[in-house]
Amino acid sequence: MSKAVFYHAGCPVCVDAEQMVLGYLDKTKVDAKIVHLGTDRGRIEEAEKVGVKSVPALVIDGNVYHINFGASLEDVKKG
């Protein structure tokens, strides 16, 4: 089973992307977790280490997919 992490910061772009993208993933093939970096700030470094540059972003099996542009990780750090 593939592992996925959807990183976001709670902005409208992020929330819309979360609903759309995760709704399309086959839950029998992908174990998806959601990380809200606005409320779980301790995971910002984790997101950076896997290559996330902006949110919303979906990481599947180590591959980063940036979806639209809600905020850079630098902006999230300031928030």
KOLNUTI-920200 format. One record per atom (N, C-alpha, C): residue in one letter; residue number from 1; atom name; x, y, z. Coordinates in pm, whole numbers, plus 32768, in hexadecimal, padded with zeros to 4 digits. Layout:
N
{type:A	seq:NUM	atom:CA	xx:X	yy:Y	zz:Z}
...
//
This chain:
79
{type:M	seq:1	atom:N	xx:8055	yy:7F8A	zz:8000}
{type:M	seq:1	atom:CA	xx:8000	yy:8000	zz:8000}
{type:M	seq:1	atom:C	xx:805A	yy:807C	zz:8000}
{type:S	seq:2	atom:N	xx:8035	yy:80DC	zz:7FAE}
{type:S	seq:2	atom:CA	xx:807F	yy:815B	zz:7FAA}
{type:S	seq:2	atom:C	xx:805D	yy:81AE	zz:8023}
{type:K	seq:3	atom:N	xx:80BE	yy:8200	zz:804B}
{type:K	seq:3	atom:CA	xx:80A9	yy:825C	zz:80BB}
{type:K	seq:3	atom:C	xx:80AA	yy:82EA	zz:8085}
{type:A	seq:4	atom:N	xx:804B	yy:833B	zz:80B2}
{type:A	seq:4	atom:CA	xx:8041	yy:83C5	zz:8085}
{type:A	seq:4	atom:C	xx:802E	yy:8421	zz:80FC}
{type:V	seq:5	atom:N	xx:8066	yy:8499	zz:80F0}
{type:V	seq:5	atom:CA	xx:8051	yy:8501	zz:8153}
{type:V	seq:5	atom:C	xx:8027	yy:857F	zz:8108}
{type:F	seq:6	atom:N	xx:7FB7	yy:85B8	zz:8130}
{type:F	seq:6	atom:CA	xx:7F87	yy:8634	zz:80F5}
{type:F	seq:6	atom:C	xx:7FA5	yy:86A4	zz:8158}
{type:Y	seq:7	atom:N	xx:8000	yy:86FD	zz:8130}
{type:Y	seq:7	atom:CA	xx:8026	yy:876E	zz:8186}
{type:Y	seq:7	atom:C	xx:7FD8	yy:87E9	zz:815C}
{type:H	seq:8	atom:N	xx:7FA2	yy:8830	zz:81BF}
{type:H	seq:8	atom:CA	xx:7F5D	yy:88AD	zz:81A0}
{type:H	seq:8	atom:C	xx:7F64	yy:890A	zz:8218}
{type:A	seq:9	atom:N	xx:7F35	yy:8985	zz:8204}
{type:A	seq:9	atom:CA	xx:7F3B	yy:89E8	zz:826F}
{type:A	seq:9	atom:C	xx:7EB1	yy:8A1F	zz:8295}
{type:G	seq:10	atom:N	xx:7E49	yy:89E3	zz:825F}
{type:G	seq:10	atom:CA	xx:7DC2	yy:8A0C	zz:8285}
{type:G	seq:10	atom:C	xx:7D85	yy:8A7B	zz:8232}
{type:C	seq:11	atom:N	xx:7DCE	yy:8AAF	zz:81D0}
{type:C	seq:11	atom:CA	xx:7D97	yy:8B1A	zz:817D}
{type:C	seq:11	atom:C	xx:7D2B	yy:8AE1	zz:8121}
{type:P	seq:12	atom:N	xx:7CD7	yy:8B36	zz:80E7}
{type:P	seq:12	atom:CA	xx:7C6C	yy:8B03	zz:808F}
{type:P	seq:12	atom:C	xx:7CA0	yy:8AAF	zz:801A}
{type:V	seq:13	atom:N	xx:7D10	yy:8AD5	zz:7FDE}
{type:V	seq:13	atom:CA	xx:7D4A	yy:8A87	zz:7F70}
{type:V	seq:13	atom:C	xx:7D6E	yy:89FB	zz:7FA2}
{type:C	seq:14	atom:N	xx:7DAA	yy:89F6	zz:8018}
{type:C	seq:14	atom:CA	xx:7DD4	yy:8975	zz:8052}
{type:C	seq:14	atom:C	xx:7D5E	yy:891B	zz:8073}
{type:V	seq:15	atom:N	xx:7CF9	yy:8954	zz:80B0}
{type:V	seq:15	atom:CA	xx:7C84	yy:8906	zz:80D8}
{type:V	seq:15	atom:C	xx:7C3D	yy:88CF	zz:805D}
{type:D	seq:16	atom:N	xx:7C2F	yy:8922	zz:7FF5}
{type:D	seq:16	atom:CA	xx:7BF0	yy:88F6	zz:7F7A}
{type:D	seq:16	atom:C	xx:7C41	yy:8884	zz:7F3A}
{type:A	seq:17	atom:N	xx:7CC6	yy:8895	zz:7F35}
{type:A	seq:17	atom:CA	xx:7D1C	yy:882D	zz:7EFC}
{type:A	seq:17	atom:C	xx:7D13	yy:87AC	zz:7F4C}
{type:E	seq:18	atom:N	xx:7D10	yy:87B8	zz:7FCF}
{type:E	seq:18	atom:CA	xx:7D05	yy:8741	zz:8025}
{type:E	seq:18	atom:C	xx:7C87	yy:86F2	zz:8002}
{type:Q	seq:19	atom:N	xx:7C18	yy:8737	zz:7FFA}
{type:Q	seq:19	atom:CA	xx:7B9A	yy:86F3	zz:7FDD}
{type:Q	seq:19	atom:C	xx:7B9A	yy:86B4	zz:7F53}
{type:M	seq:20	atom:N	xx:7BCE	yy:86FC	zz:7EF1}
{type:M	seq:20	atom:CA	xx:7BCD	yy:86C9	zz:7E68}
{type:M	seq:20	atom:C	xx:7C30	yy:8656	zz:7E55}
{type:V	seq:21	atom:N	xx:7CAD	yy:866C	zz:7E7A}
{type:V	seq:21	atom:CA	xx:7D15	yy:8609	zz:7E5F}
{type:V	seq:21	atom:C	xx:7D01	yy:858A	zz:7EB1}
{type:L	seq:22	atom:N	xx:7CED	yy:8599	zz:7F32}
{type:L	seq:22	atom:CA	xx:7CE0	yy:8522	zz:7F86}
{type:L	seq:22	atom:C	xx:7C61	yy:84D4	zz:7F66}
{type:G	seq:23	atom:N	xx:7BFD	yy:8519	zz:7F34}
{type:G	seq:23	atom:CA	xx:7B81	yy:84D6	zz:7F0C}
{type:G	seq:23	atom:C	xx:7B95	yy:8478	zz:7E97}
{type:Y	seq:24	atom:N	xx:7BFC	yy:8493	zz:7E45}
{type:Y	seq:24	atom:CA	xx:7C17	yy:8440	zz:7DD0}
{type:Y	seq:24	atom:C	xx:7C75	yy:83CC	zz:7DEB}
{type:L	seq:25	atom:N	xx:7CB9	yy:83CE	zz:7E5A}
{type:L	seq:25	atom:CA	xx:7D17	yy:8360	zz:7E78}
{type:L	seq:25	atom:C	xx:7CCB	yy:82E2	zz:7E9F}
{type:D	seq:26	atom:N	xx:7CF8	yy:8273	zz:7E6C}
{type:D	seq:26	atom:CA	xx:7CBD	yy:81F2	zz:7E8C}
{type:D	seq:26	atom:C	xx:7CEE	yy:81C7	zz:7F16}
{type:K	seq:27	atom:N	xx:7C97	yy:81C9	zz:7F77}
{type:K	seq:27	atom:CA	xx:7CBB	yy:81AB	zz:8001}
{type:K	seq:27	atom:C	xx:7CE8	yy:811A	zz:8016}
{type:T	seq:28	atom:N	xx:7CCD	yy:80C3	zz:7FB5}
{type:T	seq:28	atom:CA	xx:7CFD	yy:803A	zz:7FBF}
{type:T	seq:28	atom:C	xx:7D8D	yy:802E	zz:7F8E}
{type:K	seq:29	atom:N	xx:7DC0	yy:8098	zz:7F4C}
{type:K	seq:29	atom:CA	xx:7E49	yy:8096	zz:7F17}
{type:K	seq:29	atom:C	xx:7EA5	yy:80FC	zz:7F56}
{type:V	seq:30	atom:N	xx:7E68	yy:8163	zz:7F95}
{type:V	seq:30	atom:CA	xx:7EB9	yy:81D1	zz:7FCC}
{type:V	seq:30	atom:C	xx:7E8F	yy:81EC	zz:805D}
{type:D	seq:31	atom:N	xx:7EF0	yy:81E7	zz:80B7}
{type:D	seq:31	atom:CA	xx:7EDB	yy:820B	zz:8143}
{type:D	seq:31	atom:C	xx:7F00	yy:82A0	zz:814F}
{type:A	seq:32	atom:N	xx:7E9A	yy:82F6	zz:8153}
{type:A	seq:32	atom:CA	xx:7EB1	yy:8387	zz:8152}
{type:A	seq:32	atom:C	xx:7E9E	yy:83C5	zz:81DC}
{type:K	seq:33	atom:N	xx:7EFD	yy:841A	zz:8200}
{type:K	seq:33	atom:CA	xx:7EF7	yy:8467	zz:827D}
{type:K	seq:33	atom:C	xx:7EF1	yy:84FA	zz:8258}
{type:I	seq:34	atom:N	xx:7EB5	yy:8549	zz:82AD}
{type:I	seq:34	atom:CA	xx:7EAB	yy:85DA	zz:8297}
{type:I	seq:34	atom:C	xx:7EF9	yy:8620	zz:8304}
{type:V	seq:35	atom:N	xx:7F4E	yy:867E	zz:82DC}
{type:V	seq:35	atom:CA	xx:7F9D	yy:86CC	zz:833B}
{type:V	seq:35	atom:C	xx:7F7D	yy:8760	zz:8325}
{type:H	seq:36	atom:N	xx:7F40	yy:879C	zz:8389}
{type:H	seq:36	atom:CA	xx:7F1E	yy:882C	zz:8387}
{type:H	seq:36	atom:C	xx:7F92	yy:8875	zz:83C9}
{type:L	seq:37	atom:N	xx:7FE8	yy:88B1	zz:8377}
{type:L	seq:37	atom:CA	xx:8061	yy:88F2	zz:83AB}
{type:L	seq:37	atom:C	xx:8043	yy:8971	zz:83FA}
{type:G	seq:38	atom:N	xx:7FCC	yy:89A7	zz:83EB}
{type:G	seq:38	atom:CA	xx:7FA6	yy:8A1D	zz:8439}
{type:G	seq:38	atom:C	xx:7F90	yy:89FA	zz:84CC}
{type:T	seq:39	atom:N	xx:7F5E	yy:8981	zz:84E4}
{type:T	seq:39	atom:CA	xx:7F44	yy:8957	zz:856E}
{type:T	seq:39	atom:C	xx:7FAC	yy:88F4	zz:85A1}
{type:D	seq:40	atom:N	xx:7FF4	yy:88B4	zz:8546}
{type:D	seq:40	atom:CA	xx:805B	yy:8853	zz:856C}
{type:D	seq:40	atom:C	xx:80E3	yy:8885	zz:853A}
{type:R	seq:41	atom:N	xx:810A	yy:88F9	zz:856E}
{type:R	seq:41	atom:CA	xx:8181	yy:8940	zz:8540}
{type:R	seq:41	atom:C	xx:8202	yy:88EE	zz:8553}
{type:G	seq:42	atom:N	xx:8201	yy:8890	zz:85AD}
{type:G	seq:42	atom:CA	xx:8274	yy:883C	zz:85C5}
{type:G	seq:42	atom:C	xx:8297	yy:87E2	zz:8550}
{type:R	seq:43	atom:N	xx:823D	yy:87D9	zz:84EF}
{type:R	seq:43	atom:CA	xx:8256	yy:8782	zz:847B}
{type:R	seq:43	atom:C	xx:8284	yy:87CF	zz:83FF}
{type:I	seq:44	atom:N	xx:8299	yy:8852	zz:840D}
{type:I	seq:44	atom:CA	xx:82CA	yy:88A2	zz:839C}
{type:I	seq:44	atom:C	xx:8352	yy:886F	zz:836E}
{type:E	seq:45	atom:N	xx:83AA	yy:8853	zz:83CC}
{type:E	seq:45	atom:CA	xx:8430	yy:8820	zz:83A8}
{type:E	seq:45	atom:C	xx:8425	yy:879B	zz:835E}
{type:E	seq:46	atom:N	xx:83CB	yy:8746	zz:8389}
{type:E	seq:46	atom:CA	xx:83B3	yy:86C6	zz:8344}
{type:E	seq:46	atom:C	xx:838C	yy:86DF	zz:82B3}
{type:A	seq:47	atom:N	xx:8330	yy:873C	zz:829E}
{type:A	seq:47	atom:CA	xx:8302	yy:875D	zz:8217}
{type:A	seq:47	atom:C	xx:8376	yy:878F	zz:81C1}
{type:E	seq:48	atom:N	xx:83C8	yy:87E4	zz:81FB}
{type:E	seq:48	atom:CA	xx:843D	yy:8817	zz:81B2}
{type:E	seq:48	atom:C	xx:849B	yy:87A5	zz:818B}
{type:K	seq:49	atom:N	xx:84B3	yy:8749	zz:81E6}
{type:K	seq:49	atom:CA	xx:8511	yy:86DC	zz:81CE}
{type:K	seq:49	atom:C	xx:84E5	yy:8680	zz:815C}
{type:V	seq:50	atom:N	xx:8462	yy:8672	zz:8149}
{type:V	seq:50	atom:CA	xx:8433	yy:861D	zz:80DC}
{type:V	seq:50	atom:C	xx:8426	yy:866A	zz:8059}
{type:G	seq:51	atom:N	xx:843F	yy:86EE	zz:805C}
{type:G	seq:51	atom:CA	xx:8440	yy:873C	zz:7FE1}
{type:G	seq:51	atom:C	xx:83CB	yy:8798	zz:7FC9}
{type:V	seq:52	atom:N	xx:8373	yy:87A6	zz:802B}
{type:V	seq:52	atom:CA	xx:8301	yy:8801	zz:801C}
{type:V	seq:52	atom:C	xx:8334	yy:8891	zz:801D}
{type:K	seq:53	atom:N	xx:830D	yy:88DE	zz:7FB7}
{type:K	seq:53	atom:CA	xx:8335	yy:896A	zz:7FAC}
{type:K	seq:53	atom:C	xx:82C0	yy:89C9	zz:7FC7}
{type:S	seq:54	atom:N	xx:8248	yy:8997	zz:7FAB}
{type:S	seq:54	atom:CA	xx:81D0	yy:89E7	zz:7FC0}
{type:S	seq:54	atom:C	xx:815B	yy:8988	zz:7FDD}
{type:V	seq:55	atom:N	xx:80F3	yy:89C1	zz:8013}
{type:V	seq:55	atom:CA	xx:807B	yy:8972	zz:802F}
{type:V	seq:55	atom:C	xx:8007	yy:89AC	zz:7FDE}
{type:P	seq:56	atom:N	xx:7FAB	yy:8957	zz:7FB7}
{type:P	seq:56	atom:CA	xx:7F9D	yy:88C9	zz:7FD5}
{type:P	seq:56	atom:C	xx:7FFF	yy:8874	zz:7F85}
{type:A	seq:57	atom:N	xx:8028	yy:8807	zz:7FC2}
{type:A	seq:57	atom:CA	xx:8082	yy:87A7	zz:7F80}
{type:A	seq:57	atom:C	xx:805D	yy:871A	zz:7FAC}
{type:L	seq:58	atom:N	xx:8068	yy:86C0	zz:7F4E}
{type:L	seq:58	atom:CA	xx:804D	yy:8633	zz:7F69}
{type:L	seq:58	atom:C	xx:80CE	yy:85E6	zz:7F52}
{type:V	seq:59	atom:N	xx:80F6	yy:8598	zz:7FB5}
{type:V	seq:59	atom:CA	xx:816E	yy:8545	zz:7FA9}
{type:V	seq:59	atom:C	xx:8140	yy:84B4	zz:7FA7}
{type:I	seq:60	atom:N	xx:815D	yy:8471	zz:7F37}
{type:I	seq:60	atom:CA	xx:8137	yy:83E3	zz:7F29}
{type:I	seq:60	atom:C	xx:81B7	yy:8393	zz:7F15}
{type:D	seq:61	atom:N	xx:81CF	yy:8338	zz:7F71}
{type:D	seq:61	atom:CA	xx:8246	yy:82E2	zz:7F6A}
{type:D	seq:61	atom:C	xx:82C5	yy:8333	zz:7F50}
{type:G	seq:62	atom:N	xx:82D0	yy:83A5	zz:7F92}
{type:G	seq:62	atom:CA	xx:8348	yy:83F8	zz:7F88}
{type:G	seq:62	atom:C	xx:834B	yy:845B	zz:7F15}
{type:N	seq:63	atom:N	xx:82E9	yy:8456	zz:7EBD}
{type:N	seq:63	atom:CA	xx:82E1	yy:84B3	zz:7E4D}
{type:N	seq:63	atom:C	xx:8285	yy:8528	zz:7E72}
{type:V	seq:64	atom:N	xx:82B7	yy:85A3	zz:7E5F}
{type:V	seq:64	atom:CA	xx:826B	yy:861A	zz:7E85}
{type:V	seq:64	atom:C	xx:821F	yy:8651	zz:7E0D}
{type:Y	seq:65	atom:N	xx:81A0	yy:866B	zz:7E21}
{type:Y	seq:65	atom:CA	xx:814A	yy:86A7	zz:7DBC}
{type:Y	seq:65	atom:C	xx:8112	yy:8728	zz:7DF6}
{type:H	seq:66	atom:N	xx:8141	yy:8799	zz:7DC3}
{type:H	seq:66	atom:CA	xx:810D	yy:881A	zz:7DF0}
{type:H	seq:66	atom:C	xx:808D	yy:8837	zz:7DA3}
{type:I	seq:67	atom:N	xx:8026	yy:885A	zz:7DED}
{type:I	seq:67	atom:CA	xx:7FA2	yy:886D	zz:7DB3}
{type:I	seq:67	atom:C	xx:7F7B	yy:88FF	zz:7DC2}
{type:N	seq:68	atom:N	xx:7F6B	yy:8944	zz:7D50}
{type:N	seq:68	atom:CA	xx:7F46	yy:89D0	zz:7D54}
{type:N	seq:68	atom:C	xx:7FAB	yy:8A1A	zz:7DAC}
{type:F	seq:69	atom:N	xx:7F8B	yy:8A8D	zz:7DDF}
{type:F	seq:69	atom:CA	xx:7FE6	yy:8AD3	zz:7E38}
{type:F	seq:69	atom:C	xx:7F93	yy:8B1C	zz:7EA1}
{type:G	seq:70	atom:N	xx:7F9B	yy:8AEC	zz:7F1B}
{type:G	seq:70	atom:CA	xx:7F55	yy:8B2D	zz:7F89}
{type:G	seq:70	atom:C	xx:7FB4	yy:8B85	zz:7FD7}
{type:A	seq:71	atom:N	xx:8029	yy:8B4E	zz:7FFE}
{type:A	seq:71	atom:CA	xx:808D	yy:8B98	zz:8049}
{type:A	seq:71	atom:C	xx:8113	yy:8B4F	zz:8042}
{type:S	seq:72	atom:N	xx:817E	yy:8B9C	zz:8042}
{type:S	seq:72	atom:CA	xx:8202	yy:8B5E	zz:8049}
{type:S	seq:72	atom:C	xx:8219	yy:8B2D	zz:80D8}
{type:L	seq:73	atom:N	xx:8276	yy:8AD0	zz:80E8}
{type:L	seq:73	atom:CA	xx:8295	yy:8AA2	zz:8170}
{type:L	seq:73	atom:C	xx:82D1	yy:8B14	zz:81C2}
{type:E	seq:74	atom:N	xx:8317	yy:8B70	zz:8181}
{type:E	seq:74	atom:CA	xx:834D	yy:8BE4	zz:81C8}
{type:E	seq:74	atom:C	xx:82DB	yy:8C37	zz:8204}
{type:D	seq:75	atom:N	xx:826E	yy:8C48	zz:81B9}
{type:D	seq:75	atom:CA	xx:81FA	yy:8C91	zz:81ED}
{type:D	seq:75	atom:C	xx:81B8	yy:8C46	zz:825F}
{type:V	seq:76	atom:N	xx:81B1	yy:8BC1	zz:8253}
{type:V	seq:76	atom:CA	xx:8175	yy:8B6F	zz:82BC}
{type:V	seq:76	atom:C	xx:81C6	yy:8B7C	zz:833C}
{type:K	seq:77	atom:N	xx:824A	yy:8B80	zz:8330}
{type:K	seq:77	atom:CA	xx:82A0	yy:8B90	zz:83A6}
{type:K	seq:77	atom:C	xx:8285	yy:8C13	zz:83EF}
{type:K	seq:78	atom:N	xx:8268	yy:8C7C	zz:83A4}
{type:K	seq:78	atom:CA	xx:824D	yy:8D01	zz:83DE}
{type:K	seq:78	atom:C	xx:81C6	yy:8D07	zz:8422}
{type:G	seq:79	atom:N	xx:8168	yy:8CB5	zz:83EE}
{type:G	seq:79	atom:CA	xx:80DE	yy:8CB8	zz:841A}
{type:G	seq:79	atom:C	xx:80CC	yy:8C9A	zz:84A8}
//
